[in-house]
Amino acid sequence: GFSFCSLRELCDELGVDKEEFVEKVLQVVRRDNKRGYCACSDPKKSVDQLVTCRPGKMLSSPDPNAEIRYLVEVDEDWQGAVLAQAFDGYFDKVADLQNGEIKFLPSTTRKSTLKSKSKEVAKNIRTRLISAYKADESQLQ
């Protein structure tokens, strides 16, 4: 996963508090929106791209001129709240499979104490998703 810990440490070193961090990030978002990448349905919304596999990896094509981008509108207030949570370390977690259940532990947890490997966690999540889709599909018929 992605950890905001290093960014938070840098902010602390530079004297950037949570409110300033959130506002500066949203200023960049607003600037990007003004460049006309798309026209949002609401001025308090911006666009973001859905990712695949991991943060920062976009859906794409082998042809660099034909990248596939799925855009979604994101409410700025919600985005600010999520950025504030990230600043506080809320998302700095690692998933571990313990007795068949996924547990989210602080990312500072030592790898040697984890009960499972990332592939096992991924397989468990994939199995659960497939099962949920099948259940949902059966209700449609």
The 8 nearest C-alpha neighbors of each residue, nearest first, counted from 0:
[[1, 2, 93, 53, 92, 54, 91, 106],
 [0, 2, 3, 54, 91, 53, 90, 92],
 [3, 1, 91, 4, 0, 5, 90, 106],
 [2, 4, 6, 5, 7, 85, 91, 88],
 [3, 5, 7, 2, 6, 8, 88, 91],
 [6, 4, 8, 7, 3, 9, 2, 10],
 [5, 7, 9, 3, 8, 4, 10, 86],
 [6, 8, 10, 4, 9, 5, 86, 3],
 [7, 9, 5, 11, 6, 10, 12, 4],
 [10, 8, 12, 6, 7, 11, 13, 5],
 [11, 9, 15, 7, 13, 12, 8, 14],
 [10, 12, 14, 8, 9, 13, 15, 7],
 [11, 13, 9, 10, 14, 8, 15, 7],
 [14, 12, 10, 11, 15, 9, 8, 16],
 [13, 15, 11, 12, 10, 16, 9, 19],
 [16, 14, 10, 13, 11, 19, 20, 17],
 [17, 15, 19, 18, 20, 14, 10, 11],
 [16, 18, 20, 19, 21, 83, 86, 15],
 [17, 19, 21, 20, 16, 22, 83, 15],
 [18, 20, 22, 16, 21, 17, 23, 15],
 [21, 19, 17, 23, 18, 22, 16, 24],
 [22, 20, 18, 24, 19, 23, 79, 82],
 [21, 23, 25, 19, 24, 20, 26, 18],
 [24, 22, 26, 20, 25, 21, 19, 27],
 [25, 23, 27, 21, 26, 22, 20, 28],
 [24, 26, 28, 22, 27, 23, 29, 21],
 [27, 25, 23, 29, 28, 24, 22, 30],
 [26, 28, 30, 24, 25, 29, 31, 23],
 [29, 27, 25, 31, 26, 30, 32, 24],
 [28, 30, 32, 26, 27, 31, 25, 33],
 [31, 29, 27, 33, 32, 28, 26, 34],
 [30, 32, 28, 34, 33, 29, 27, 36],
 [31, 33, 29, 34, 30, 35, 28, 45],
 [34, 32, 30, 35, 31, 29, 36, 28],
 [35, 33, 31, 32, 36, 30, 37, 29],
 [34, 36, 37, 33, 32, 38, 31, 30],
 [35, 37, 34, 32, 38, 31, 33, 46],
 [38, 36, 35, 39, 32, 46, 34, 33],
 [37, 39, 40, 35, 36, 32, 41, 42],
 [40, 38, 41, 37, 44, 45, 42, 72],
 [39, 41, 38, 42, 44, 72, 43, 45],
 [40, 42, 39, 43, 44, 45, 38, 74],
 [41, 43, 44, 39, 40, 45, 38, 75],
 [44, 42, 41, 75, 74, 45, 76, 73],
 [45, 43, 74, 73, 75, 42, 41, 72],
 [46, 44, 73, 72, 32, 39, 74, 75],
 [47, 45, 72, 71, 73, 70, 48, 44],
 [46, 48, 71, 70, 72, 49, 45, 73],
 [47, 49, 70, 69, 50, 71, 68, 46],
 [50, 48, 69, 70, 47, 57, 51, 71],
 [49, 51, 57, 56, 48, 58, 54, 55],
 [50, 52, 57, 53, 56, 58, 49, 54],
 [53, 51, 56, 50, 54, 57, 55, 58],
 [52, 54, 51, 56, 55, 50, 0, 1],
 [55, 53, 56, 50, 1, 52, 51, 0],
 [54, 56, 57, 53, 50, 51, 52, 48],
 [57, 55, 54, 50, 53, 51, 52, 58],
 [58, 56, 50, 51, 59, 55, 49, 68],
 [59, 57, 67, 51, 50, 68, 56, 66],
 [60, 58, 66, 67, 57, 61, 68, 65],
 [59, 61, 66, 62, 65, 67, 63, 58],
 [62, 60, 63, 59, 65, 66, 64, 67],
 [61, 63, 60, 65, 64, 66, 59, 67],
 [64, 62, 65, 66, 61, 60, 59, 67],
 [65, 63, 62, 66, 60, 61, 67, 59],
 [66, 64, 62, 63, 60, 67, 59, 61],
 [67, 65, 59, 60, 63, 64, 68, 62],
 [66, 68, 59, 58, 65, 60, 69, 57],
 [69, 67, 70, 58, 66, 48, 59, 57],
 [68, 70, 48, 49, 67, 71, 58, 50],
 [71, 69, 48, 47, 46, 68, 49, 72],
 [72, 70, 46, 47, 48, 73, 69, 49],
 [71, 73, 46, 45, 44, 47, 74, 70],
 [72, 74, 45, 44, 46, 75, 71, 78],
 [73, 75, 44, 77, 76, 43, 78, 45],
 [74, 76, 78, 44, 77, 43, 79, 73],
 [77, 75, 79, 78, 74, 80, 43, 44],
 [78, 76, 80, 74, 79, 75, 81, 73],
 [77, 79, 75, 81, 76, 80, 74, 82],
 [80, 78, 82, 76, 77, 81, 21, 75],
 [79, 81, 77, 83, 78, 82, 76, 84],
 [80, 82, 84, 78, 83, 79, 85, 77],
 [81, 83, 85, 79, 84, 80, 21, 86],
 [82, 84, 86, 80, 81, 85, 79, 17],
 [85, 83, 81, 87, 89, 82, 86, 80],
 [86, 84, 82, 88, 87, 83, 89, 90],
 [85, 87, 83, 84, 88, 7, 82, 17],
 [86, 88, 84, 85, 89, 83, 7, 17],
 [89, 87, 85, 91, 86, 90, 84, 3],
 [88, 90, 84, 85, 87, 91, 86, 92],
 [91, 89, 92, 88, 85, 84, 2, 3],
 [92, 90, 2, 106, 88, 89, 105, 3],
 [93, 91, 106, 105, 104, 90, 103, 94],
 [92, 94, 106, 104, 103, 105, 95, 0],
 [95, 93, 103, 102, 101, 104, 92, 96],
 [96, 94, 102, 101, 115, 97, 113, 103],
 [95, 97, 101, 100, 115, 120, 99, 102],
 [96, 98, 100, 99, 95, 114, 101, 102],
 [99, 97, 100, 96, 101, 114, 102, 95],
 [98, 100, 97, 96, 101, 123, 120, 102],
 [101, 99, 97, 96, 98, 102, 95, 123],
 [100, 102, 96, 95, 97, 94, 103, 99],
 [103, 101, 95, 94, 96, 104, 100, 97],
 [104, 102, 94, 93, 92, 95, 101, 105],
 [103, 105, 92, 93, 102, 106, 94, 108],
 [106, 104, 92, 107, 108, 91, 93, 103],
 [107, 105, 92, 93, 91, 108, 104, 2],
 [106, 108, 105, 109, 92, 91, 104, 93],
 [109, 107, 106, 105, 110, 104, 112, 113],
 [108, 110, 111, 112, 107, 113, 106, 105],
 [111, 109, 113, 112, 108, 107, 114, 116],
 [110, 112, 109, 113, 114, 108, 115, 116],
 [113, 111, 110, 109, 114, 108, 115, 95],
 [114, 112, 110, 111, 115, 95, 109, 116],
 [113, 115, 97, 112, 96, 95, 116, 111],
 [116, 114, 96, 113, 95, 119, 117, 120],
 [115, 117, 119, 118, 120, 114, 95, 113],
 [116, 118, 120, 119, 121, 115, 95, 94],
 [119, 117, 121, 120, 116, 122, 115, 123],
 [120, 118, 122, 116, 117, 121, 123, 115],
 [121, 119, 117, 123, 118, 122, 96, 124],
 [122, 120, 118, 124, 123, 119, 125, 117],
 [121, 123, 125, 119, 120, 124, 118, 126],
 [124, 122, 120, 126, 121, 125, 119, 127],
 [125, 123, 127, 121, 126, 122, 128, 120],
 [124, 126, 122, 128, 127, 123, 121, 129],
 [127, 125, 123, 129, 124, 128, 122, 130],
 [128, 126, 130, 124, 125, 129, 131, 123],
 [129, 127, 131, 125, 130, 126, 132, 124],
 [128, 130, 132, 126, 131, 127, 125, 133],
 [129, 131, 127, 133, 128, 132, 126, 134],
 [130, 132, 128, 134, 133, 129, 135, 127],
 [133, 131, 135, 129, 134, 130, 136, 128],
 [134, 132, 136, 130, 135, 131, 137, 129],
 [135, 133, 131, 137, 136, 132, 130, 138],
 [134, 136, 132, 138, 133, 137, 131, 139],
 [137, 135, 133, 139, 138, 134, 132, 140],
 [136, 138, 134, 139, 140, 135, 133, 132],
 [139, 137, 135, 136, 140, 134, 133, 132],
 [140, 138, 136, 137, 135, 134, 133, 132],
 [139, 137, 138, 136, 135, 134, 133, 132]]
